[in-house]
């Protein structure tokens, strides 16, 4: 039977998601990618929602975690992910982009991932605001999954404080990231949605720079592979039921 593969052809900004506070955050316009239909049998459709960590800033698209996931779930063929994500996006930016993207209106997906919040923390937005907006996005993700909470997967926010970019400021950044992750973990648990904690993996970059991309901030393909090693079994578990 026919399935729809959505190719994300959006150009990624060369700026990092977390630019220095003395500099303005990058203004990255979002343009929905075109829709291409090809014959595929027995596949799972996939929608990935997020920011630079979802598009794979500073690595190739195929090295990002959504693309790596498509080949790592045993016995399942996952279509090219439709990605709504841009470097520098906060929860507010993601909400706006989803509402503007006519390609996803009224559609449902077999798999939906959500990873958002690092720029809320970086830009000094309140935790109260983050909680409200995260819950809104989580509910949207559930809707995109056709109401099936088992098919939604929330990933925790990585700790960029251990990267060279942070310049030794993890004593401040790390605890703040943990606080934002406490919020998204609590709300994900309340909604009975899958939660994948990749933050401990991100902290390994403190002693292994091969886990950091060339920009000194974002994950390398190697780190994304470690994320997928943790995410893929969760996806497999839900779809073998």
Beta strands, then each sheet from edge to edge (+ up, - down):
strand 1: 2-6
strand 2: 35-39
strand 3: 43-44
strand 4: 46-50
strand 5: 77-78
strand 6: 82-85
strand 7: 111-114
strand 8: 152-155
strand 9: 194-196
sheet 1: 1+ 2-
sheet 2: 3+ 5+
sheet 3: 6+ 4+ 7+ 8+ 9+
end
